[in-house]
Structure formats: structure tokens, C-alpha cells
């Protein structure tokens, strides 16, 4: 149950951080305005709280592992939202990052 909770929290963290950054990007770079930027800032704030809900109490471990989730999630976001087509090196890199997440967060201690 703890593993499932942790994975779901990582997914929610990725959704709020990547989504928030995307909204800010759209607001600034695509000139969509302050409402998009404000929504992005709010989503990024939610991300900060979601990260604190991880079952592991070690901030450094949680954020280091989340880095791998962020990498893979960013590529997935680009595919779904922006029509980005990752090449094999993108996919291999994301898989390496996710392997790192597994080792850091879920390795035996």
C-alpha cells in the first residue's frame, strides 16, 4: 500500500509541477496572458505540498527520486499535450531515470 501511495503521489507531483510550468510557459512564451501564468503559479504551489505527502521522511531522497519522475513525466506531457515525438534516446534516458527512481526510493534498506 505504501508503494502504491508513493507512486500515485509522484504522478500527482509530476502533473502539478509539469502542468504548472507548462501553464507559465504558455502564458509567457505563447502570450496567453496572466490567467495562464497565475494558474501555473498555483499549480506549482500545489506541487510543493504534494511532495510533502510522500511516506518517506527524507527530503533529499524524495526530491532526488522525483527528479527521475519529472524527466519521464515531462516527455510524456510533451507527447500528450504538445504532440512531441521522443526519439529512442529520449526513451532510453527516461527509462534510466525511472530505474534510478526505483533504486533510490524502493531499494531495500
N, CA, C and O of each residue as an XYZ file, in Angstrom:
436
protein
N       0.830     -1.202      0.000
C       0.000      0.000      0.000
C       0.870      1.259      0.000
O       0.561      2.237     -0.681
N       1.954      1.223      0.768
C       2.846      2.375      0.813
C       3.482      2.629     -0.554
O       3.629      3.779     -0.967
N       3.857      1.566     -1.251
C       4.446      1.707     -2.582
C       3.449      2.340     -3.544
O       3.801      3.262     -4.280
N       2.222      1.861     -3.545
C       1.185      2.416     -4.419
C       0.948      3.885     -4.097
O       0.844      4.712     -5.003
N       0.862      4.212     -2.816
C       0.667      5.615     -2.412
C       1.817      6.485     -2.909
O       1.595      7.578     -3.429
N       3.030      6.004     -2.750
C       4.199      6.755     -3.181
C       4.182      6.993     -4.690
O       4.438      8.107     -5.147
N       3.884      5.964     -5.450
C       3.843      6.091     -6.914
C       2.751      7.077     -7.331
O       2.972      7.915     -8.205
N       1.587      6.980     -6.716
C       0.493      7.912     -7.044
C       0.859      9.345     -6.681
O       0.525     10.275     -7.414
N       1.541      9.529     -5.560
C       1.974     10.873     -5.182
C       3.012     11.422     -6.149
O       2.993     12.609     -6.473
N       3.922     10.562     -6.613
C       4.875     11.008     -7.635
C       4.144     11.426     -8.911
O       4.499     12.430     -9.527
N       3.137     10.670     -9.306
C       2.372     11.022    -10.509
C       1.641     12.349    -10.324
O       1.623     13.179    -11.233
N       1.040     12.551     -9.155
C       0.350     13.815     -8.878
C       1.339     14.973     -8.829
O       1.052     16.059     -9.333
N       2.491     14.747     -8.229
C       3.522     15.790     -8.185
C       3.947     16.174     -9.599
O       4.093     17.357     -9.909
N       4.146     15.174    -10.455
C       4.542     15.458    -11.838
C       3.457     16.237    -12.566
O       3.746     17.195    -13.284
N       2.214     15.827    -12.380
C       1.108     16.521    -13.036
C       1.048     17.990    -12.614
O       0.875     18.873    -13.455
N       1.190     18.250    -11.321
C       1.086     19.638    -10.858
C       2.316     20.462    -11.220
O       2.186     21.626    -11.601
N       3.516     19.875    -11.108
C       4.707     20.660    -11.438
C       4.845     20.880    -12.936
O       5.049     22.008    -13.386
N       4.735     19.817    -13.699
C       4.900     19.950    -15.151
C       3.748     20.766    -15.730
O       3.957     21.627    -16.585
N       2.531     20.492    -15.262
C       1.386     21.274    -15.720
C       1.514     22.744    -15.370
O       1.199     23.614    -16.181
N       1.976     23.018    -14.161
C       2.169     24.413    -13.746
C       3.213     25.119    -14.584
O       3.012     26.251    -15.023
N       4.330     24.441    -14.805
C       5.382     25.040    -15.627
C       4.896     25.251    -17.060
O       5.234     26.250    -17.694
N       4.099     24.302    -17.568
C       3.554     24.429    -18.920
C       2.611     25.634    -19.007
O       2.635     26.375    -19.990
N       1.786     25.824    -17.979
C       0.879     26.976    -17.984
C       1.651     28.301    -17.975
O       1.294     29.236    -18.692
N       2.697     28.374    -17.170
C       3.529     29.588    -17.160
C       4.166     29.778    -18.539
O       4.179     30.887    -19.073
N       4.688     28.701    -19.106
C       5.285     28.755    -20.451
C       4.274     29.300    -21.454
O       4.593     30.188    -22.245
N       3.062     28.770    -21.419
C       2.019     29.222    -22.340
C       1.698     30.698    -22.117
O       1.531     31.459    -23.071
N       1.615     31.088    -20.860
C       1.300     32.481    -20.546
C       2.349     33.449    -21.038
O       2.023     34.518    -21.554
N       3.621     33.078    -20.881
C       4.720     33.978    -21.238
C       5.140     33.804    -22.699
O       5.124     34.766    -23.466
N       5.510     32.600    -23.082
C       6.090     32.373    -24.408
C       5.053     32.367    -25.522
O       5.347     32.742    -26.657
N       3.846     31.943    -25.194
C       2.792     31.903    -26.214
C       1.821     33.081    -26.063
O       0.804     33.153    -26.753
N       2.150     33.997    -25.154
C       1.393     35.241    -24.965
C      -0.079     35.006    -24.646
O      -0.957     35.699    -25.159
N      -0.335     34.019    -23.792
C      -1.725     33.726    -23.432
C      -2.207     34.539    -22.237
O      -3.400     34.555    -21.937
N      -1.295     35.207    -21.560
C      -1.698     36.151    -20.535
C      -1.544     35.693    -19.094
O      -1.094     34.589    -18.787
N      -1.947     36.619    -18.232
C      -1.734     36.469    -16.800
C      -2.577     35.373    -16.159
O      -2.151     34.790    -15.161
N      -3.740     35.076    -16.689
C      -4.541     33.984    -16.117
C      -3.823     32.644    -16.240
O      -3.847     31.837    -15.311
N      -3.192     32.410    -17.371
C      -2.416     31.182    -17.556
C      -1.229     31.156    -16.597
O      -0.942     30.135    -15.971
N      -0.552     32.282    -16.494
C       0.599     32.373    -15.588
C       0.152     32.145    -14.151
O       0.780     31.382    -13.416
N      -0.938     32.809    -13.746
C      -1.452     32.638    -12.383
C      -1.854     31.203    -12.088
O      -1.579     30.689    -11.004
N      -2.508     30.548    -13.051
C      -2.859     29.141    -12.878
C      -1.622     28.275    -12.721
O      -1.605     27.334    -11.928
N      -0.596     28.599    -13.479
C       0.664     27.867    -13.372
C       1.323     28.045    -12.018
O       1.823     27.085    -11.432
N       1.323     29.265    -11.525
C       1.913     29.532    -10.211
C       1.149     28.773     -9.124
O       1.762     28.212     -8.216
N      -0.168     28.752     -9.209
C      -0.966     27.992     -8.232
C      -0.656     26.505     -8.308
O      -0.490     25.858     -7.274
N      -0.575     25.957     -9.507
C      -0.262     24.533     -9.667
C       1.125     24.216     -9.108
O       1.320     23.175     -8.480
N       2.077     25.104     -9.335
C       3.418     24.885     -8.802
C       3.416     24.928     -7.267
O       4.170     24.200     -6.622
N       2.580     25.770     -6.700
C       2.436     25.792     -5.248
C       1.852     24.494     -4.720
O       2.293     23.988     -3.688
N       0.869     23.953     -5.413
C       0.277     22.668     -5.023
C       1.339     21.575     -5.079
O       1.389     20.715     -4.200
N       2.174     21.603     -6.091
C       3.260     20.626     -6.198
C       4.111     20.612     -4.926
O       4.466     19.546     -4.423
N       4.429     21.780     -4.418
C       5.246     21.860     -3.210
C       4.620     21.135     -2.028
O       5.327     20.548     -1.209
N       3.314     21.174     -1.939
C       2.625     20.469     -0.857
C       2.532     18.972     -1.128
O       2.685     18.167     -0.209
N       2.285     18.595     -2.367
C       2.159     17.176     -2.708
C       3.442     16.428     -2.347
O       3.385     15.310     -1.837
N       4.577     17.032     -2.606
C       5.851     16.375     -2.314
C       5.991     16.041     -0.827
O       6.648     15.063     -0.470
N       5.384     16.841      0.029
C       5.499     16.591      1.477
C       4.685     15.389      1.933
O       4.857     14.932      3.064
N       3.817     14.871      1.098
C       2.944     13.760      1.476
C       3.575     12.387      1.249
O       2.978     11.370      1.603
N       4.768     12.345      0.669
C       5.439     11.063      0.439
C       5.661     10.344      1.774
O       5.995     10.985      2.771
N       5.477      9.015      1.801
C       5.674      8.257      3.040
C       7.099      8.332      3.583
O       7.294      8.275      4.797
N       8.095      8.458      2.708
C       9.491      8.556      3.154
C       9.724      9.941      3.730
O       9.327     10.936      3.125
N      10.357     10.020      4.882
C      10.544     11.295      5.584
C      11.798     12.043      5.149
O      12.047     13.143      5.642
N      12.589     11.489      4.249
C      13.862     12.097      3.865
C      13.688     12.985      2.638
O      13.538     12.500      1.516
N      13.712     14.303      2.875
C      13.503     15.285      1.809
C      14.442     15.047      0.632
O      13.996     15.016     -0.515
N      15.722     14.881      0.898
C      16.699     14.713     -0.172
C      16.412     13.490     -1.022
O      16.520     13.545     -2.247
N      16.046     12.383     -0.382
C      15.751     11.149     -1.118
C      14.512     11.335     -1.992
O      14.512     10.968     -3.167
N      13.466     11.903     -1.412
C      12.213     12.084     -2.153
C      12.438     12.989     -3.364
O      11.998     12.668     -4.468
N      13.117     14.108     -3.163
C      13.313     15.036     -4.283
C      14.281     14.493     -5.313
O      14.110     14.738     -6.508
N      15.303     13.753     -4.874
C      16.229     13.143     -5.836
C      15.488     12.134     -6.699
O      15.651     12.121     -7.919
N      14.680     11.295     -6.080
C      13.918     10.305     -6.840
C      12.898     10.990     -7.741
O      12.696     10.574     -8.882
N      12.260     12.033     -7.235
C      11.264     12.731     -8.043
C      11.884     13.291     -9.328
O      11.203     13.414    -10.347
N      13.158     13.625     -9.277
C      13.819     14.127    -10.483
C      13.661     13.186    -11.662
O      13.452     13.631    -12.790
N      13.759     11.886    -11.408
C      13.577     10.910    -12.475
C      12.149     10.862    -12.977
O      11.904     10.709    -14.174
N      11.205     10.994    -12.050
C       9.787     11.035    -12.429
C       9.528     12.273    -13.286
O       8.788     12.215    -14.268
N      10.141     13.384    -12.907
C       9.982     14.629    -13.653
C      10.474     14.475    -15.094
O       9.815     14.922    -16.033
N      11.628     13.843    -15.262
C      12.188     13.659    -16.603
C      11.227     12.853    -17.474
O      10.866     13.282    -18.570
N      10.815     11.689    -16.985
C       9.917     10.834    -17.761
C       8.556     11.514    -17.954
O       7.980     11.460    -19.041
N       8.056     12.143    -16.912
C       6.765     12.825    -16.998
C       6.775     13.980    -17.982
O       5.782     14.222    -18.669
N       7.878     14.686    -18.055
C       7.976     15.809    -18.998
C       7.899     15.328    -20.440
O       7.250     15.950    -21.280
N       8.569     14.214    -20.715
C       8.484     13.658    -22.070
C       7.057     13.191    -22.371
O       6.540     13.418    -23.466
N       6.435     12.547    -21.404
C       5.059     12.090    -21.588
C       4.116     13.273    -21.787
O       3.249     13.234    -22.660
N       4.275     14.315    -20.991
C       3.456     15.531    -21.136
C       3.617     16.091    -22.549
O       2.633     16.420    -23.212
N       4.856     16.196    -22.997
C       5.098     16.720    -24.338
C       4.413     15.901    -25.416
O       3.911     16.450    -26.396
N       4.392     14.575    -25.235
C       3.724     13.707    -26.202
C       2.217     13.937    -26.205
O       1.605     14.081    -27.264
N       1.627     13.969    -25.021
C       0.167     14.045    -24.907
C      -0.343     15.444    -25.230
O      -1.334     15.591    -25.944
N       0.319     16.459    -24.718
C      -0.213     17.822    -24.812
C       0.304     18.580    -26.033
O      -0.448     19.314    -26.672
N       1.579     18.405    -26.356
C       2.182     19.191    -27.432
C       2.482     18.405    -28.701
O       2.984     18.976    -29.669
N       2.187     17.109    -28.719
C       2.454     16.312    -29.906
C       3.934     16.019    -30.138
O       4.335     15.707    -31.259
N       4.744     16.116    -29.092
C       6.173     15.827    -29.177
C       6.385     14.346    -29.439
O       5.694     13.505    -28.863
N       7.327     14.027    -30.299
C       7.660     12.633    -30.612
C       9.067     12.341    -30.110
O      10.044     12.714    -30.759
N       9.183     11.672    -28.953
C      10.522     11.386    -28.434
C      11.244     10.379    -29.334
O      10.626      9.488    -29.918
N      12.549     10.542    -29.427
C      13.319      9.543    -30.168
C      13.774      8.451    -29.198
O      13.483      8.508    -28.004
N      14.479      7.472    -29.721
C      14.866      6.342    -28.861
C      15.763      6.766    -27.724
O      15.743      6.146    -26.661
N      16.550      7.806    -27.919
C      17.454      8.269    -26.859
C      16.672      8.949    -25.749
O      17.026      8.829    -24.577
N      15.618      9.656    -26.105
C      14.732     10.222    -25.085
C      14.133      9.102    -24.241
O      14.121      9.176    -23.012
N      13.640      8.070    -24.907
C      13.001      6.946    -24.210
C      14.007      6.206    -23.335
O      13.716      5.893    -22.180
N      15.185      5.928    -23.878
C      16.216      5.240    -23.093
C      16.601      6.077    -21.876
O      16.726      5.547    -20.772
N      16.785      7.362    -22.069
C      17.130      8.244    -20.944
C      16.054      8.255    -19.878
O      16.359      8.221    -18.686
N      14.791      8.302    -20.297
C      13.682      8.301    -19.335
C      13.637      6.981    -18.568
O      13.388      6.971    -17.363
N      13.876      5.877    -19.257
C      13.881      4.578    -18.579
C      15.021      4.474    -17.567
O      14.853      3.908    -16.487
N      16.172      5.021    -17.924
C      17.293      5.054    -16.974
C      16.911      5.875    -15.741
O      17.193      5.480    -14.610
N      16.275      7.009    -15.969
C      15.838      7.848    -14.840
C      14.844      7.108    -13.955
O      14.941      7.170    -12.730
N      13.892      6.411    -14.562
C      12.904      5.668    -13.773
C      13.547      4.505    -13.016
O      13.118      4.168    -11.912
N      14.566      3.898    -13.602
C      15.311      2.870    -12.861
C      15.973      3.501    -11.641
O      16.009      2.894    -10.570
N      16.491      4.700    -11.794
C      17.079      5.421    -10.666
C      16.056      5.713     -9.583
O      16.362      5.612     -8.395
N      14.856      6.069     -9.979
C      13.774      6.296     -9.006
C      13.549      5.029     -8.193
O      13.461      5.076     -6.966
N      13.456      3.908     -8.877
C      13.200      2.631     -8.198
C      14.313      2.302     -7.210
O      14.048      1.863     -6.091
N      15.558      2.516     -7.626
C      16.679      2.205     -6.739
C      16.682      3.143     -5.524
O      16.835      2.695     -4.388
N      16.512      4.437     -5.772
C      16.574      5.409     -4.684
C      15.420      5.236     -3.691
O      15.635      5.205     -2.479
N      14.209      5.124     -4.210
C      13.037      5.111     -3.321
C      12.681      3.742     -2.770
O      12.264      3.624     -1.618
N      12.841      2.720     -3.574
C      12.260      1.432     -3.216
C      13.285      0.319     -3.013
O      12.923     -0.838     -2.797
N      14.569      0.680     -3.084
C      15.599     -0.313     -2.803
C      15.555     -0.737     -1.344
O      15.117      0.024     -0.481
N      16.013     -1.959     -1.070
C      15.977     -2.442      0.326
C      16.882     -1.604      1.221
O      17.979     -1.207      0.829
N      16.408     -1.352      2.402
C      17.181     -0.579      3.384
C      17.269     -1.344      4.661
O      17.878     -0.873      5.622
